[in-house]
Amino acid sequence: MSSLTRRRFLSTTGLAGAGAGAALLTGKAAAAFTQKPMDAETHKLYANACGGPDAKAYHQQILAEAKAKLPSGISDTEIESAMAALTCPVCGCRLIG
């Protein structure tokens, strides 16, 4: 039988406690976020999120800010393709088209 020192005892029990605590935290964090399918009412609200005048004005503001950040020497085709690739950060829809 080998002798168990106080240092060895504390280090092994401390590591075991830390591992158990991490496992408990991981389980709680995973349970905090669940993904549920949208019901009909929620889907309708999501689909109409960008239909109002406020949303259209917000989209135009995003496009104007993005266009202002583009370099000055690019062609109109490059500007159009860059603008076409932008999506709304709120609803995810394309800002042009």
Distance bins in CASP14 RR format, pairs under 12 A and 6 or more apart:
PFRMAT RR
TARGET T0000
AUTHOR 0000-0000-0000
RMODE 2
METHOD distances of the structure
MODEL  1
2 8 0 0 0 0 1 0 0 0 0 0 0
3 9 0 0 0 0 0 1 0 0 0 0 0
4 10 0 0 0 0 0 1 0 0 0 0 0
4 11 0 0 0 0 0 1 0 0 0 0 0
4 12 0 0 0 0 1 0 0 0 0 0 0
4 13 0 0 0 0 0 1 0 0 0 0 0
5 11 0 0 0 0 1 0 0 0 0 0 0
5 12 0 0 0 0 0 1 0 0 0 0 0
6 12 0 0 0 0 0 1 0 0 0 0 0
6 13 0 0 0 0 0 1 0 0 0 0 0
7 13 0 0 0 0 0 1 0 0 0 0 0
7 14 0 0 0 0 0 1 0 0 0 0 0
8 14 0 0 0 0 0 1 0 0 0 0 0
8 15 0 0 0 0 0 1 0 0 0 0 0
9 15 0 0 0 0 0 1 0 0 0 0 0
9 16 0 0 0 0 0 1 0 0 0 0 0
10 16 0 0 0 0 0 1 0 0 0 0 0
10 17 0 0 0 0 0 1 0 0 0 0 0
11 17 0 0 0 0 0 1 0 0 0 0 0
11 18 0 0 0 0 0 1 0 0 0 0 0
12 18 0 0 0 0 0 1 0 0 0 0 0
12 19 0 0 0 0 0 1 0 0 0 0 0
13 19 0 0 0 0 0 1 0 0 0 0 0
13 20 0 0 0 0 0 1 0 0 0 0 0
14 20 0 0 0 0 1 0 0 0 0 0 0
14 21 0 0 0 0 0 1 0 0 0 0 0
14 22 0 0 0 0 0 1 0 0 0 0 0
15 21 0 0 0 0 0 1 0 0 0 0 0
15 22 0 0 0 0 0 1 0 0 0 0 0
16 22 0 0 0 0 0 1 0 0 0 0 0
16 23 0 0 0 0 0 1 0 0 0 0 0
17 23 0 0 0 0 1 0 0 0 0 0 0
17 24 0 0 0 0 1 0 0 0 0 0 0
17 25 0 0 0 0 0 1 0 0 0 0 0
18 24 0 0 0 0 0 1 0 0 0 0 0
18 25 0 0 0 0 0 1 0 0 0 0 0
19 25 0 0 0 0 1 0 0 0 0 0 0
19 26 0 0 0 0 1 0 0 0 0 0 0
20 26 0 0 0 0 0 1 0 0 0 0 0
20 27 0 0 0 0 0 1 0 0 0 0 0
21 27 0 0 0 0 1 0 0 0 0 0 0
21 28 0 0 0 0 1 0 0 0 0 0 0
21 29 0 0 0 0 0 1 0 0 0 0 0
22 28 0 0 0 0 0 1 0 0 0 0 0
22 29 0 0 0 0 0 1 0 0 0 0 0
23 29 0 0 0 0 0 1 0 0 0 0 0
23 30 0 0 0 0 0 1 0 0 0 0 0
24 30 0 0 0 0 0 1 0 0 0 0 0
24 31 0 0 0 0 0 1 0 0 0 0 0
25 31 0 0 0 0 0 1 0 0 0 0 0
25 32 0 0 0 0 0 1 0 0 0 0 0
26 32 0 0 0 0 0 1 0 0 0 0 0
27 33 0 0 0 0 0 1 0 0 0 0 0
36 42 0 0 0 0 1 0 0 0 0 0 0
37 43 0 0 0 0 1 0 0 0 0 0 0
37 46 0 0 0 0 0 1 0 0 0 0 0
38 44 0 0 0 0 1 0 0 0 0 0 0
38 45 0 0 0 0 1 0 0 0 0 0 0
38 46 1 0 0 1 0 0 0 0 0 0 0
38 47 0 0 0 0 1 0 0 0 0 0 0
39 45 0 0 0 0 0 1 0 0 0 0 0
39 46 0 0 0 0 0 1 0 0 0 0 0
40 46 0 0 0 0 0 1 0 0 0 0 0
40 47 0 0 0 0 0 1 0 0 0 0 0
41 47 0 0 0 0 0 1 0 0 0 0 0
41 48 0 0 0 0 0 1 0 0 0 0 0
42 48 0 0 0 0 0 1 0 0 0 0 0
42 49 0 0 0 0 0 1 0 0 0 0 0
43 49 0 0 0 0 0 1 0 0 0 0 0
44 51 0 0 0 0 0 1 0 0 0 0 0
45 51 0 0 0 0 0 1 0 0 0 0 0
45 91 0 0 0 0 0 1 0 0 0 0 0
46 90 0 0 0 0 0 1 0 0 0 0 0
46 91 1 0 0 1 0 0 0 0 0 0 0
46 92 0 0 0 0 1 0 0 0 0 0 0
46 93 0 0 0 0 0 1 0 0 0 0 0
47 91 0 0 0 0 1 0 0 0 0 0 0
47 92 0 0 0 0 0 1 0 0 0 0 0
47 93 0 0 0 0 1 0 0 0 0 0 0
48 55 0 0 0 0 1 0 0 0 0 0 0
48 91 0 0 0 0 1 0 0 0 0 0 0
48 93 0 0 0 0 0 1 0 0 0 0 0
49 55 1 0 0 1 0 0 0 0 0 0 0
49 56 0 0 0 0 0 1 0 0 0 0 0
49 58 0 0 0 0 0 1 0 0 0 0 0
49 59 0 0 0 0 0 1 0 0 0 0 0
49 88 0 0 0 0 1 0 0 0 0 0 0
49 89 0 0 0 0 0 1 0 0 0 0 0
49 90 1 0 0 1 0 0 0 0 0 0 0
49 91 1 0 1 0 0 0 0 0 0 0 0
49 92 0 0 0 0 1 0 0 0 0 0 0
49 93 1 0 0 1 0 0 0 0 0 0 0
50 56 1 0 0 1 0 0 0 0 0 0 0
50 57 0 0 0 0 0 1 0 0 0 0 0
50 58 0 0 0 0 1 0 0 0 0 0 0
50 59 1 0 0 1 0 0 0 0 0 0 0
50 60 0 0 0 0 0 1 0 0 0 0 0
50 62 0 0 0 0 0 1 0 0 0 0 0
50 87 0 0 0 0 0 1 0 0 0 0 0
50 88 1 0 0 1 0 0 0 0 0 0 0
50 89 0 0 0 0 0 1 0 0 0 0 0
50 90 1 0 0 1 0 0 0 0 0 0 0
50 91 1 0 1 0 0 0 0 0 0 0 0
50 92 0 0 0 0 1 0 0 0 0 0 0
50 93 1 0 1 0 0 0 0 0 0 0 0
50 94 0 0 0 0 1 0 0 0 0 0 0
50 95 0 0 0 0 1 0 0 0 0 0 0
50 97 0 0 0 0 0 1 0 0 0 0 0
51 57 0 0 0 0 0 1 0 0 0 0 0
51 58 0 0 0 0 0 1 0 0 0 0 0
51 59 0 0 0 0 1 0 0 0 0 0 0
51 88 0 0 0 0 0 1 0 0 0 0 0
51 90 0 0 0 0 0 1 0 0 0 0 0
51 91 0 0 0 0 1 0 0 0 0 0 0
51 93 0 0 0 0 1 0 0 0 0 0 0
52 58 0 0 0 0 1 0 0 0 0 0 0
52 59 0 0 0 0 0 1 0 0 0 0 0
52 91 0 0 0 0 0 1 0 0 0 0 0
53 59 0 0 0 0 0 1 0 0 0 0 0
53 60 0 0 0 0 0 1 0 0 0 0 0
54 60 0 0 0 0 0 1 0 0 0 0 0
54 61 0 0 0 0 0 1 0 0 0 0 0
54 90 0 0 0 0 0 1 0 0 0 0 0
55 61 0 0 0 0 0 1 0 0 0 0 0
55 62 0 0 0 0 0 1 0 0 0 0 0
55 88 1 0 0 1 0 0 0 0 0 0 0
55 89 0 0 0 0 0 1 0 0 0 0 0
55 90 1 0 0 1 0 0 0 0 0 0 0
55 91 1 0 0 1 0 0 0 0 0 0 0
55 92 0 0 0 0 0 1 0 0 0 0 0
55 93 0 0 0 0 1 0 0 0 0 0 0
55 95 0 0 0 0 0 1 0 0 0 0 0
56 62 0 0 0 0 0 1 0 0 0 0 0
56 63 0 0 0 0 0 1 0 0 0 0 0
56 88 0 0 0 0 0 1 0 0 0 0 0
56 91 0 0 0 0 0 1 0 0 0 0 0
56 93 0 0 0 0 0 1 0 0 0 0 0
56 95 0 0 0 0 1 0 0 0 0 0 0
56 96 0 0 0 0 0 1 0 0 0 0 0
57 63 0 0 0 0 0 1 0 0 0 0 0
57 64 0 0 0 0 0 1 0 0 0 0 0
58 64 0 0 0 0 0 1 0 0 0 0 0
58 65 0 0 0 0 0 1 0 0 0 0 0
58 88 1 0 0 1 0 0 0 0 0 0 0
58 89 0 0 0 0 1 0 0 0 0 0 0
58 90 1 0 0 1 0 0 0 0 0 0 0
58 91 0 0 0 0 1 0 0 0 0 0 0
58 93 0 0 0 0 0 1 0 0 0 0 0
58 95 0 0 0 0 1 0 0 0 0 0 0
59 65 0 0 0 0 0 1 0 0 0 0 0
59 66 0 0 0 0 0 1 0 0 0 0 0
59 83 0 0 0 0 0 1 0 0 0 0 0
59 86 0 0 0 0 1 0 0 0 0 0 0
59 87 0 0 0 0 1 0 0 0 0 0 0
59 88 1 0 0 1 0 0 0 0 0 0 0
59 89 0 0 0 0 0 1 0 0 0 0 0
59 90 0 0 0 0 1 0 0 0 0 0 0
59 91 0 0 0 0 1 0 0 0 0 0 0
59 92 0 0 0 0 0 1 0 0 0 0 0
59 93 0 0 0 0 1 0 0 0 0 0 0
59 94 0 0 0 0 1 0 0 0 0 0 0
59 95 1 0 1 0 0 0 0 0 0 0 0
59 96 0 0 0 0 1 0 0 0 0 0 0
59 97 0 0 0 0 0 1 0 0 0 0 0
60 66 0 0 0 0 0 1 0 0 0 0 0
60 67 0 0 0 0 0 1 0 0 0 0 0
60 83 0 0 0 0 0 1 0 0 0 0 0
60 86 0 0 0 0 0 1 0 0 0 0 0
60 88 0 0 0 0 0 1 0 0 0 0 0
60 95 0 0 0 0 1 0 0 0 0 0 0
60 96 0 0 0 0 0 1 0 0 0 0 0
61 67 0 0 0 0 0 1 0 0 0 0 0
61 68 0 0 0 0 0 1 0 0 0 0 0
61 86 0 0 0 0 0 1 0 0 0 0 0
61 88 0 0 0 0 0 1 0 0 0 0 0
61 89 0 0 0 0 0 1 0 0 0 0 0
61 95 0 0 0 0 0 1 0 0 0 0 0
62 68 0 0 0 0 0 1 0 0 0 0 0
62 69 0 0 0 0 0 1 0 0 0 0 0
62 83 0 0 0 0 1 0 0 0 0 0 0
62 86 1 0 0 1 0 0 0 0 0 0 0
62 87 0 0 0 0 1 0 0 0 0 0 0
62 88 1 0 0 1 0 0 0 0 0 0 0
62 89 1 0 0 1 0 0 0 0 0 0 0
62 90 0 0 0 0 1 0 0 0 0 0 0
62 91 0 0 0 0 0 1 0 0 0 0 0
62 92 0 0 0 0 0 1 0 0 0 0 0
62 93 0 0 0 0 0 1 0 0 0 0 0
62 94 0 0 0 0 0 1 0 0 0 0 0
62 95 1 0 0 1 0 0 0 0 0 0 0
62 96 0 0 0 0 0 1 0 0 0 0 0
63 69 0 0 0 0 0 1 0 0 0 0 0
63 70 0 0 0 0 0 1 0 0 0 0 0
63 79 0 0 0 0 0 1 0 0 0 0 0
63 80 0 0 0 0 0 1 0 0 0 0 0
63 82 0 0 0 0 0 1 0 0 0 0 0
63 83 1 0 0 1 0 0 0 0 0 0 0
63 84 0 0 0 0 0 1 0 0 0 0 0
63 85 0 0 0 0 0 1 0 0 0 0 0
63 86 1 0 0 1 0 0 0 0 0 0 0
63 87 0 0 0 0 0 1 0 0 0 0 0
63 88 0 0 0 0 0 1 0 0 0 0 0
63 94 0 0 0 0 0 1 0 0 0 0 0
63 95 1 0 1 0 0 0 0 0 0 0 0
63 96 1 0 0 1 0 0 0 0 0 0 0
63 97 0 0 0 0 0 1 0 0 0 0 0
64 70 0 0 0 0 0 1 0 0 0 0 0
64 83 0 0 0 0 0 1 0 0 0 0 0
64 86 0 0 0 0 0 1 0 0 0 0 0
64 95 0 0 0 0 0 1 0 0 0 0 0
65 83 0 0 0 0 0 1 0 0 0 0 0
65 86 0 0 0 0 0 1 0 0 0 0 0
65 89 0 0 0 0 0 1 0 0 0 0 0
65 95 0 0 0 0 0 1 0 0 0 0 0
66 79 0 0 0 0 1 0 0 0 0 0 0
66 82 1 0 0 1 0 0 0 0 0 0 0
66 83 1 0 0 1 0 0 0 0 0 0 0
66 84 0 0 0 0 0 1 0 0 0 0 0
66 85 0 0 0 0 1 0 0 0 0 0 0
66 86 1 0 1 0 0 0 0 0 0 0 0
66 87 0 0 0 0 0 1 0 0 0 0 0
66 88 0 0 0 0 0 1 0 0 0 0 0
66 89 0 0 0 0 0 1 0 0 0 0 0
66 95 0 0 0 0 1 0 0 0 0 0 0
66 96 0 0 0 0 0 1 0 0 0 0 0
67 74 0 0 0 0 0 1 0 0 0 0 0
67 76 0 0 0 0 0 1 0 0 0 0 0
67 78 0 0 0 0 0 1 0 0 0 0 0
67 79 1 0 0 1 0 0 0 0 0 0 0
67 80 0 0 0 0 0 1 0 0 0 0 0
67 82 0 0 0 0 1 0 0 0 0 0 0
67 83 1 0 0 1 0 0 0 0 0 0 0
67 86 0 0 0 0 1 0 0 0 0 0 0
67 95 0 0 0 0 0 1 0 0 0 0 0
67 96 0 0 0 0 0 1 0 0 0 0 0
68 79 0 0 0 0 0 1 0 0 0 0 0
68 83 0 0 0 0 0 1 0 0 0 0 0
69 79 0 0 0 0 0 1 0 0 0 0 0
69 82 0 0 0 0 1 0 0 0 0 0 0
69 83 0 0 0 0 0 1 0 0 0 0 0
69 86 0 0 0 0 0 1 0 0 0 0 0
70 76 0 0 0 0 0 1 0 0 0 0 0
70 78 0 0 0 0 1 0 0 0 0 0 0
70 79 1 0 0 1 0 0 0 0 0 0 0
70 80 0 0 0 0 0 1 0 0 0 0 0
70 81 0 0 0 0 0 1 0 0 0 0 0
70 82 1 0 0 1 0 0 0 0 0 0 0
70 83 0 0 0 0 1 0 0 0 0 0 0
70 85 0 0 0 0 0 1 0 0 0 0 0
70 86 0 0 0 0 0 1 0 0 0 0 0
71 78 0 0 0 0 1 0 0 0 0 0 0
71 79 0 0 0 0 1 0 0 0 0 0 0
71 82 0 0 0 0 0 1 0 0 0 0 0
72 78 0 0 0 0 0 1 0 0 0 0 0
72 79 0 0 0 0 0 1 0 0 0 0 0
73 79 0 0 0 0 1 0 0 0 0 0 0
74 80 0 0 0 0 0 1 0 0 0 0 0
74 81 0 0 0 0 1 0 0 0 0 0 0
74 82 1 0 0 1 0 0 0 0 0 0 0
74 83 0 0 0 0 0 1 0 0 0 0 0
75 81 0 0 0 0 1 0 0 0 0 0 0
75 82 0 0 0 0 0 1 0 0 0 0 0
76 82 0 0 0 0 0 1 0 0 0 0 0
76 83 0 0 0 0 0 1 0 0 0 0 0
77 83 0 0 0 0 0 1 0 0 0 0 0
77 84 0 0 0 0 0 1 0 0 0 0 0
78 84 0 0 0 0 0 1 0 0 0 0 0
78 85 0 0 0 0 0 1 0 0 0 0 0
79 85 0 0 0 0 0 1 0 0 0 0 0
79 86 0 0 0 0 0 1 0 0 0 0 0
79 96 0 0 0 0 0 1 0 0 0 0 0
80 86 0 0 0 0 0 1 0 0 0 0 0
80 96 0 0 0 0 1 0 0 0 0 0 0
80 97 0 0 0 0 0 1 0 0 0 0 0
81 96 0 0 0 0 0 1 0 0 0 0 0
82 95 0 0 0 0 0 1 0 0 0 0 0
82 96 0 0 0 0 0 1 0 0 0 0 0
83 94 0 0 0 0 1 0 0 0 0 0 0
83 95 1 0 0 1 0 0 0 0 0 0 0
83 96 1 0 1 0 0 0 0 0 0 0 0
83 97 0 0 0 0 1 0 0 0 0 0 0
84 94 1 0 0 1 0 0 0 0 0 0 0
84 95 0 0 0 0 1 0 0 0 0 0 0
84 96 1 0 1 0 0 0 0 0 0 0 0
84 97 1 0 0 1 0 0 0 0 0 0 0
85 94 0 0 0 0 1 0 0 0 0 0 0
85 95 0 0 0 0 1 0 0 0 0 0 0
85 96 0 0 0 0 1 0 0 0 0 0 0
85 97 0 0 0 0 0 1 0 0 0 0 0
86 92 0 0 0 0 1 0 0 0 0 0 0
86 93 0 0 0 0 0 1 0 0 0 0 0
86 94 1 0 0 1 0 0 0 0 0 0 0
86 95 1 0 1 0 0 0 0 0 0 0 0
86 96 1 0 0 1 0 0 0 0 0 0 0
86 97 0 0 0 0 0 1 0 0 0 0 0
87 93 1 0 0 1 0 0 0 0 0 0 0
87 94 1 0 1 0 0 0 0 0 0 0 0
87 95 1 0 0 1 0 0 0 0 0 0 0
87 96 0 0 0 0 1 0 0 0 0 0 0
87 97 0 0 0 0 0 1 0 0 0 0 0
88 94 1 0 0 1 0 0 0 0 0 0 0
88 95 1 0 0 1 0 0 0 0 0 0 0
88 96 0 0 0 0 0 1 0 0 0 0 0
88 97 0 0 0 0 0 1 0 0 0 0 0
89 95 0 0 0 0 0 1 0 0 0 0 0
END
